[in-house]
Amino acid sequence: QAVVTQEPSLTVSPGATVTLTCDSSIKPVTSGHYPYWFQQKPGQAPRTLISDISDKHPWTPARFSGSLLGGKAALTLSGAQPEDEAEYYCLLSSIPGRPVFGGGTKLTVL
Amino acid sequence: EVELVESGGGLVQPGGSLRLSCAASGFTFSSYAMSWVRQAPGMGLEWISAVSSSGDRTYYADSVRGRFTLSRDDSKNTLFLQMSSLRVEDTAVYYCTKNGGPVATHPHHWGQGTLVTVSS
């Protein structure tokens, strides 16, 4: 099965912009991978931030956006807030019907 | 408002069986595919299974295929995960999810999870 790779950790200053990426071992990430992004805070269930590359949910803060960047899926946080400190996971369907999560990126806002 | 409430978790011995349930409300259950995602203690998320809205398509991760069976009862708005031949490495919080469409495998809404502990 495909291996999905994310940065293990990133640090961003309050108000700054940071981009998290999500890569597949099988081939460049495209819309056919249906890239999704999730946020999980300690002790909480995950919540879905971004669907299908860049679609936001009603609860998704406007400062989050999704895109494809250099063959990877990307999550950009513009104007980081202290409450954005969390683990972020991507999900890709490199093989149809076999979605795989990335290992997660621990984002620190400091 | 979408609500997903998991139940059925607990302590089970290796080789044993357990059935998880997920009671859904706040949406037309029969119109959406559903999934289970698990998270071992201190680890990341692992997608393990999905079922289409019609129930005729099921998908499984390699780690659980042949041991876990996903089903749904649309008359009760309930999703089930029958787990057998359980292993220590199946210990995790199991999340029920509502997916993005009738055959989608990716989660949109999440329950709060139920803990399954496999230990002797």
Interface residues (C-beta under 8 A of the other chain):
Chain A: Q1 Y34 Y36 F38 Q40 A45 P46 R47 T48 S51 D52 H57 E87 Y89 L91 S93 G97 R98 P99 V100 F101 G102 G103 G104
Chain B: V37 G44 L45 E46 W47 A50 Y59 A61 D62 Y95 G100 T105 H106 P107 H108 H109 W110 G111 Q112 G113
